[in-house]
Amino acid sequence: MQRLLRLTAICFGMLVTVAAYAEEWSRFRGPNGSGRIAEAGSVPTVWNDTENLKWKSPLPGPGASCPIVFGERIFVTCWTGYAVDRRDSGDLESLKRHLICLDRASGKILWNQSVAAALPEDRFQGMFAENGYATHTPVCDGKRVVAFFGKSGVVAFDLEGNQLWTAQVGEDLDTRGWGSASSPIIYQNLVIVTAAIENHALVALDVATGKEVWKTEAEGLESTWGTPILVDREDGKTDLVLSVPYEIWGLNPETGKLRWYCEAIESSSMCSSVVAADGVIYAVERGPRGGGAIAVRAGGKGDVTDTHVIWTTSDRSRVGTPVVAEGRIHWVSNKIATCVDAHTGERIYQERLAAGNSRVAEPASEAGGQRGRRRGGRGGQDYASPIVANGFLYYVTRNGQGFVVKLGEKFEQTATNAFGDGGEFSATPAISNGALFLRSDKFLYCVSSE
């Protein structure tokens, strides 16, 4: 009887831990990459340098990775030592990546751990300057936080900042000169890394030790920058789902073996990530060649193109990942908000976001050098993805405009916000307990009415 009670207590504790983990914004785009959280709290829809700004914390260096939140800690990455002025300047041998832990209540940096770059590395020029050296978002399971730094490796720390292990998952650089961006995720006892650029592989490491458990290599990963998600199937199994050029894959997350695949978006590269709702996977992309949107039901075996694809459309996006809410799919590309019916793919609206009265620093002139040329990205390209809380969609452009749109059948923009940062906002915001966390290449902000 005592043993039964003890086992019951252990199982209950595991359930509590899993439930708590599921509700934390602990990975790229929050719970399972959905861009939304069940208990968001009362998140403000208006902010600036004086209104609803709880704190503003300077970061040691630039970066495009997203902040994550677990309990009273916030984690984010950046880089120092080279190109910190966003120009190809300084000594590349001095390049370091950093994982930073901040106190949620005050924004105070609790610890800052650095990792020296494995050389040779890309120089900060061309299209690589649109990306940088700290683009992968870390992931946390409540016991440890894991950061992926490309060819410099995967590194795990405990929540006090003590390094637990490091592992190499590949040494290649991107032949296109775009850099590396996919973020790690955690499934049960595994941290799964999309080492698409570094090794054309998906690699699963034991989250406690860093030991490799499985590796799946495929040339189809070569032009993939998205982050996978986990999708529960009707038969009780879980699929690891990733969108790659021309296809969507469903793999066994315990072994890395391919379970199913389908023909998908006609694009030679996949920068955005897939998103899922009610067992249906959605993807949208506009690559250098082609693009479109697709909905496919999870599950099946082998080629499921003819049996599981629900709809396809010619609607396109760029880098950002869509978000599904209230039976509709939302994304923003070039400041144009698109909403389609999740069940049919039929477009509900497509409207341009209005700048409103927000004050945003203007881009520097060409004479200002690389920083001026980069502002707004390639053709005005923004990198952040929309997120949803309390019936509102939040979206931040690269120049720092924060748009808020009310969810519904009709387009209704309710606010346009901005800080006087003057920096670049390429990271998707995080939401936790009534607070919105936004990251530029200079600061981390906490927006809260409490």
C-alpha positions as CSV (number, residue, x, y, z in Angstrom):
1,M,0.0,0.0,0.0
2,Q,2.8,2.4,0.9
3,R,4.6,1.6,-2.4
4,L,1.3,2.3,-4.3
5,L,0.9,5.6,-2.5
6,R,4.5,6.5,-3.3
7,L,4.1,5.6,-7.0
8,T,0.9,7.6,-7.1
9,A,2.7,10.6,-5.6
10,I,5.5,10.3,-8.1
11,C,3.1,10.0,-11.0
12,F,1.1,13.0,-9.8
13,G,4.3,15.0,-9.4
14,M,5.2,14.1,-13.0
15,L,1.8,15.2,-14.2
16,V,2.1,18.5,-12.4
17,T,5.5,19.1,-13.9
18,V,4.4,18.3,-17.4
19,A,1.3,20.5,-17.0
20,A,3.4,23.4,-15.7
21,Y,5.9,22.9,-18.5
22,A,3.2,22.9,-21.1
23,E,2.0,26.3,-19.9
24,E,5.3,28.0,-19.9
25,W,6.7,30.1,-22.8
26,S,9.7,27.8,-22.7
27,R,10.6,27.4,-26.4
28,F,10.5,29.2,-29.8
29,R,6.9,30.7,-30.0
30,G,5.8,29.3,-26.7
31,P,3.9,26.0,-26.1
32,N,4.7,23.7,-29.0
33,G,5.5,26.6,-31.2
34,S,1.8,27.7,-31.3
35,G,2.4,31.4,-30.7
36,R,-0.3,31.4,-27.9
37,I,-0.7,30.3,-24.3
38,A,-3.8,29.1,-22.5
39,E,-3.4,31.4,-19.4
40,A,-2.0,34.6,-20.8
41,G,-3.2,36.9,-18.1
42,S,-4.2,40.5,-18.8
43,V,-1.6,41.5,-21.4
44,P,-1.6,45.2,-22.3
45,T,-2.5,46.2,-25.9
46,V,-0.8,49.6,-25.6
47,W,2.8,50.4,-24.7
48,N,5.5,52.9,-25.2
49,D,8.4,54.4,-23.2
50,T,6.1,55.7,-20.5
51,E,3.0,53.6,-20.6
52,N,2.8,50.0,-19.4
53,L,6.6,49.6,-19.5
54,K,7.5,47.7,-16.3
55,W,11.2,47.5,-17.0
56,K,13.9,47.8,-19.7
57,S,17.1,45.9,-19.4
58,P,20.2,46.5,-21.7
59,L,21.6,43.4,-23.3
60,P,25.4,42.7,-23.6
61,G,25.1,42.4,-27.3
62,P,22.8,42.0,-30.3
63,G,20.8,39.0,-31.4
64,A,17.6,37.9,-33.1
65,S,16.7,35.0,-30.9
66,C,13.4,35.1,-29.0
67,P,13.2,35.4,-25.2
68,I,11.7,32.4,-23.3
69,V,10.1,32.4,-19.9
70,F,10.1,29.7,-17.2
71,G,8.8,30.6,-13.7
72,E,10.6,33.7,-12.5
73,R,13.4,33.4,-15.1
74,I,13.8,34.8,-18.6
75,F,16.4,33.4,-21.0
76,V,17.8,35.0,-24.2
77,T,20.9,34.7,-26.3
78,C,23.2,37.4,-27.9
79,W,26.7,37.7,-29.2
80,T,29.7,39.9,-28.3
81,G,33.3,40.5,-29.5
82,Y,32.7,41.0,-33.2
83,A,30.2,43.0,-35.3
84,V,28.5,44.3,-32.2
85,D,28.0,47.6,-34.1
86,R,26.2,45.6,-36.8
87,R,29.1,46.1,-39.2
88,D,31.8,43.7,-40.4
89,S,34.3,45.2,-37.9
90,G,36.5,43.9,-35.1
91,D,38.2,40.5,-34.7
92,L,36.2,37.5,-35.6
93,E,38.4,35.4,-33.3
94,S,36.9,37.4,-30.4
95,L,33.3,36.3,-31.2
96,K,31.4,34.8,-28.3
97,R,27.8,33.6,-27.9
98,H,26.0,34.3,-24.6
99,L,23.1,32.7,-22.8
100,I,21.7,35.2,-20.4
101,C,19.3,34.7,-17.5
102,L,17.2,37.6,-16.2
103,D,14.9,38.0,-13.2
104,R,11.3,38.2,-14.5
105,A,10.2,40.8,-11.9
106,S,13.0,43.3,-12.2
107,G,14.9,42.6,-15.5
108,K,18.1,42.2,-13.6
109,I,20.7,39.9,-15.2
110,L,21.1,37.0,-12.8
111,W,23.9,35.3,-14.8
112,N,25.6,35.5,-18.2
113,Q,27.5,32.5,-19.6
114,S,29.5,32.7,-22.8
115,V,30.7,30.2,-25.4
116,A,33.7,31.0,-27.7
117,A,33.0,30.6,-31.4
118,A,34.2,27.5,-33.3
119,L,36.1,29.0,-36.2
120,P,36.0,29.5,-39.2
121,E,32.7,31.4,-38.9
122,D,30.8,33.5,-41.4
123,R,31.8,37.1,-41.6
124,F,29.2,39.7,-40.8
125,Q,28.3,40.7,-44.4
126,G,25.9,40.2,-47.2
127,M,22.7,38.2,-46.4
128,F,24.4,36.8,-43.2
129,A,24.1,40.3,-41.8
130,E,20.3,39.9,-42.0
131,N,20.6,37.0,-39.5
132,G,23.7,37.3,-37.2
133,Y,25.3,35.0,-34.6
134,A,22.4,34.5,-32.1
135,T,19.2,33.6,-33.9
136,H,18.4,30.2,-32.4
137,T,15.9,30.5,-29.5
138,P,16.9,28.4,-26.3
139,V,14.6,25.9,-24.7
140,C,13.9,25.1,-21.0
141,D,12.4,22.1,-19.3
142,G,12.4,23.5,-15.8
143,K,15.6,21.8,-14.7
144,R,18.0,23.0,-17.5
145,V,18.1,25.4,-20.3
146,V,19.6,24.4,-23.7
147,A,21.1,26.8,-26.3
148,F,22.1,25.9,-29.8
149,F,24.9,28.0,-31.3
150,G,25.3,26.5,-34.8
151,K,28.7,24.9,-35.5
152,S,29.8,26.1,-32.0
153,G,27.5,23.4,-30.6
154,V,24.6,22.7,-28.2
155,V,25.2,23.8,-24.6
156,A,23.1,22.9,-21.5
157,F,23.1,24.8,-18.2
158,D,21.2,24.4,-15.0
159,L,19.0,27.2,-13.9
160,E,21.8,28.7,-11.8
161,G,24.0,29.0,-14.8
162,N,26.3,26.0,-14.3
163,Q,27.3,24.3,-17.5
164,L,26.1,20.7,-17.6
165,W,27.3,19.5,-21.0
166,T,28.2,20.5,-24.5
167,A,27.7,18.6,-27.8
168,Q,28.7,19.2,-31.4
169,V,26.1,18.4,-34.1
170,G,27.9,19.5,-37.2
171,E,30.6,21.8,-38.5
172,D,29.3,23.1,-41.9
173,L,28.5,26.7,-42.7
174,D,25.6,27.7,-45.0
175,T,26.7,27.7,-48.6
176,R,24.3,30.5,-49.4
177,G,25.7,32.7,-46.7
178,W,22.4,33.1,-44.8
179,G,23.5,31.5,-41.6
180,S,21.8,29.1,-39.2
181,A,18.5,29.7,-37.3
182,S,16.5,26.6,-36.3
183,S,15.8,26.4,-32.6
184,P,16.0,23.3,-30.4
185,I,12.9,21.6,-28.8
186,I,12.5,19.1,-26.0
187,Y,10.5,15.9,-26.2
188,Q,10.4,13.7,-23.1
189,N,14.1,13.0,-22.3
190,L,15.4,14.3,-25.6
191,V,16.5,17.7,-26.9
192,I,16.0,17.7,-30.7
193,V,18.2,19.9,-32.8
194,T,17.6,20.8,-36.4
195,A,21.2,20.9,-37.5
196,A,20.1,21.6,-41.1
197,I,22.9,23.9,-42.0
198,E,25.6,22.3,-39.8
199,N,25.1,18.6,-40.8
200,H,21.9,18.3,-43.0
201,A,20.5,16.4,-40.1
202,L,18.0,16.2,-37.2
203,V,19.9,15.2,-34.1
204,A,18.4,14.0,-30.7
205,L,20.5,14.3,-27.6
206,D,19.8,13.0,-24.1
207,V,18.8,16.2,-22.3
208,A,20.5,15.1,-19.1
209,T,23.9,14.2,-20.6
210,G,24.1,15.5,-24.2
211,K,24.8,12.1,-25.5
212,E,23.5,11.5,-29.0
213,V,20.5,9.2,-29.1
214,W,19.6,9.3,-32.8
215,K,20.5,11.2,-35.9
216,T,18.6,11.4,-39.2
217,E,20.5,12.8,-42.2
218,A,18.7,14.0,-45.3
219,E,19.7,16.4,-48.1
220,G,16.2,17.8,-48.0
221,L,17.2,19.6,-44.8
222,E,19.8,21.7,-46.6
223,S,17.6,24.8,-47.1
224,T,15.5,24.5,-43.9
225,W,15.5,27.2,-41.2
226,G,12.2,26.4,-39.5
227,T,11.8,24.7,-36.1
228,P,9.8,21.4,-35.7
229,I,6.7,20.9,-33.6
230,L,5.1,17.9,-31.9
231,V,1.7,16.8,-33.0
232,D,-0.6,14.3,-31.2
233,R,-2.4,11.9,-33.5
234,E,-5.8,10.2,-33.2
235,D,-4.0,6.8,-32.6
236,G,-2.2,8.2,-29.6
237,K,1.2,8.5,-31.2
238,T,3.1,11.8,-31.4
239,D,4.7,13.0,-34.6
240,L,7.7,15.2,-34.9
241,V,6.7,17.5,-37.8
242,L,8.9,19.7,-39.9
243,S,8.4,21.6,-43.2
244,V,11.3,21.3,-45.7
245,P,11.5,22.5,-49.3
246,Y,8.6,21.0,-51.3
247,E,7.5,18.6,-48.5
248,I,6.2,18.2,-44.9
249,W,7.7,15.4,-42.9
250,G,6.2,13.4,-39.9
251,L,8.9,11.5,-37.9
252,N,8.9,9.3,-34.8
253,P,10.5,11.6,-32.2
254,E,11.8,8.7,-30.2
255,T,13.9,7.3,-33.1
256,G,14.0,9.9,-35.9
257,K,12.5,7.5,-38.4
258,L,10.3,8.9,-41.1
259,R,6.6,7.9,-40.6
260,W,5.0,9.9,-43.4
261,Y,5.5,12.8,-45.8
262,C,3.5,14.8,-48.2
263,E,4.1,17.1,-51.2
264,A,3.7,20.6,-49.9
265,I,4.8,24.1,-50.8
266,E,6.7,24.7,-54.0
267,S,9.6,26.6,-52.6
268,S,13.4,26.0,-52.7
269,S,13.8,27.1,-49.1
270,M,11.7,26.9,-45.9
271,C,12.3,29.8,-43.4
272,S,9.0,29.6,-41.5
273,S,7.9,26.9,-39.1
274,V,4.7,24.7,-39.2
275,V,1.9,25.2,-36.7
276,A,-0.8,22.8,-35.7
277,A,-4.3,22.8,-34.2
278,D,-6.6,19.8,-33.6
279,G,-4.4,17.4,-35.4
280,V,-4.0,19.5,-38.5
281,I,-0.7,21.0,-39.6
282,Y,-0.5,24.3,-41.4
283,A,2.4,25.8,-43.3
284,V,2.8,29.0,-45.4
285,E,5.9,30.3,-47.2
286,R,7.2,32.5,-49.9
287,G,10.7,31.5,-50.9
288,P,13.0,32.5,-53.7
289,R,11.1,30.2,-56.0
290,G,7.4,29.6,-55.4
291,G,5.4,29.5,-52.3
292,G,1.9,28.9,-51.0
293,A,-0.1,27.6,-48.0
294,I,-1.2,24.1,-47.1
295,A,-3.2,22.2,-44.5
296,V,-2.5,18.5,-43.9
297,R,-3.9,16.0,-41.3
298,A,-1.2,14.4,-39.2
299,G,-0.7,10.7,-39.3
300,G,-0.6,8.0,-41.9
301,K,2.3,6.1,-43.4
302,G,4.5,6.8,-46.4
303,D,3.3,9.3,-49.0
304,V,0.0,10.8,-47.7
305,T,-0.3,13.5,-50.3
306,D,-3.5,12.1,-51.8
307,T,-5.1,11.1,-48.5
308,H,-4.2,13.7,-45.8
309,V,-3.8,17.1,-47.6
310,I,-7.0,19.1,-46.7
311,W,-6.4,22.2,-48.9
312,T,-3.7,24.2,-50.6
313,T,-3.8,27.9,-51.7
314,S,-1.6,30.4,-53.4
315,D,-1.5,32.7,-50.4
316,R,2.1,33.4,-49.3
317,S,4.1,34.7,-46.4
318,R,7.8,35.4,-45.9
319,V,9.9,34.4,-42.9
320,G,7.2,34.6,-40.1
321,T,5.3,31.6,-38.9
322,P,1.5,31.8,-38.8
323,V,-0.7,31.5,-35.7
324,V,-4.1,29.6,-35.5
325,A,-6.9,31.0,-33.3
326,E,-10.7,30.7,-33.3
327,G,-10.7,28.5,-36.4
328,R,-8.7,31.0,-38.4
329,I,-5.0,31.2,-39.5
330,H,-3.2,34.6,-39.3
331,W,0.1,35.8,-40.6
332,V,1.7,39.1,-41.4
333,S,4.1,39.7,-44.4
334,N,5.4,43.1,-45.5
335,K,3.0,44.7,-43.0
336,I,0.0,43.1,-44.7
337,A,-2.2,41.0,-42.3
338,T,-3.7,37.9,-43.9
339,C,-6.5,35.8,-42.3
340,V,-7.8,32.6,-43.8
341,D,-10.3,30.0,-42.7
342,A,-8.5,27.1,-41.1
343,H,-11.0,24.5,-42.4
344,T,-11.2,25.6,-46.0
345,G,-8.2,27.8,-46.7
346,E,-10.6,30.5,-48.0
347,R,-9.2,34.0,-47.5
348,I,-11.2,36.0,-44.9
349,Y,-9.3,39.3,-45.2
350,Q,-6.0,40.8,-46.3
351,E,-5.3,44.3,-45.0
352,R,-2.3,46.6,-44.6
353,L,-1.3,47.5,-41.1
354,A,-1.5,51.2,-40.4
355,A,1.4,53.0,-38.8
356,G,-0.8,55.2,-36.6
357,N,0.8,57.7,-34.3
358,S,3.8,55.6,-33.1
359,R,7.2,57.1,-33.2
360,V,9.8,54.9,-34.7
361,A,13.4,55.7,-35.5
362,E,13.9,56.1,-39.2
363,P,16.5,54.0,-41.1
364,A,19.9,55.4,-41.4
365,S,21.0,56.6,-44.8
366,E,23.2,54.6,-47.2
367,A,26.1,56.8,-46.0
368,G,25.5,55.3,-42.5
369,G,27.0,52.0,-43.6
370,Q,25.8,48.4,-43.0
371,R,23.4,49.3,-40.3
372,G,21.4,51.7,-42.6
373,R,21.3,49.1,-45.4
374,R,20.1,46.4,-43.0
375,R,17.2,48.3,-41.3
376,G,14.0,46.7,-42.4
377,G,15.8,43.8,-44.0
378,R,15.8,42.6,-47.5
379,G,13.1,44.6,-49.3
380,G,11.6,45.7,-45.9
381,Q,11.5,42.1,-44.6
382,D,10.4,41.5,-41.0
383,Y,11.5,38.4,-39.1
384,A,9.2,38.2,-36.1
385,S,6.0,36.0,-36.1
386,P,2.6,37.0,-34.8
387,I,1.3,35.7,-31.4
388,V,-2.1,35.7,-29.8
389,A,-3.4,36.5,-26.4
390,N,-6.9,37.3,-25.0
391,G,-8.5,37.7,-28.4
392,F,-5.8,40.0,-29.9
393,L,-3.0,39.4,-32.3
394,Y,0.4,41.0,-31.5
395,Y,3.0,41.6,-34.2
396,V,6.3,43.5,-34.1
397,T,8.1,44.8,-37.2
398,R,11.8,45.0,-37.5
399,N,11.9,48.7,-36.9
400,G,10.0,48.3,-33.6
401,Q,6.4,49.0,-34.5
402,G,4.1,46.9,-32.3
403,F,0.7,46.3,-34.0
404,V,-2.3,44.9,-32.2
405,V,-5.3,43.5,-34.1
406,K,-8.5,42.3,-32.6
407,L,-9.4,38.7,-33.7
408,G,-12.5,38.3,-35.7
409,E,-14.1,37.9,-39.1
410,K,-13.3,41.6,-39.9
411,F,-9.9,43.3,-39.8
412,E,-9.8,45.7,-36.8
413,Q,-6.4,47.2,-35.8
414,T,-6.7,48.5,-32.3
415,A,-3.2,49.9,-31.6
416,T,0.2,50.7,-33.0
417,N,3.0,51.0,-30.4
418,A,6.7,51.7,-30.3
419,F,9.7,52.4,-28.0
420,G,12.3,55.0,-28.7
421,D,14.8,52.2,-29.0
422,G,16.2,52.9,-32.5
423,G,17.3,49.3,-32.7
424,E,16.1,46.2,-34.6
425,F,13.3,43.9,-33.4
426,S,13.7,40.6,-35.2
427,A,12.5,38.4,-32.3
428,T,9.0,37.1,-31.7
429,P,7.7,38.4,-28.4
430,A,7.0,36.1,-25.4
431,I,3.9,36.1,-23.2
432,S,3.7,35.0,-19.5
433,N,1.2,35.8,-16.7
434,G,0.0,39.2,-18.1
435,A,3.4,40.4,-19.4
436,L,4.7,40.8,-22.9
437,F,8.4,40.4,-23.3
438,L,10.0,42.1,-26.4
439,R,13.6,42.0,-27.5
440,S,15.5,44.3,-29.7
441,D,19.2,44.1,-30.5
442,K,19.8,46.5,-27.6
443,F,17.3,45.8,-24.9
444,L,14.8,43.4,-23.4
445,Y,11.5,45.0,-22.4
446,C,8.7,43.9,-20.1
447,V,5.3,45.3,-20.9
448,S,2.8,44.9,-18.1
449,S,0.0,46.8,-16.4
450,E,0.7,45.2,-13.1
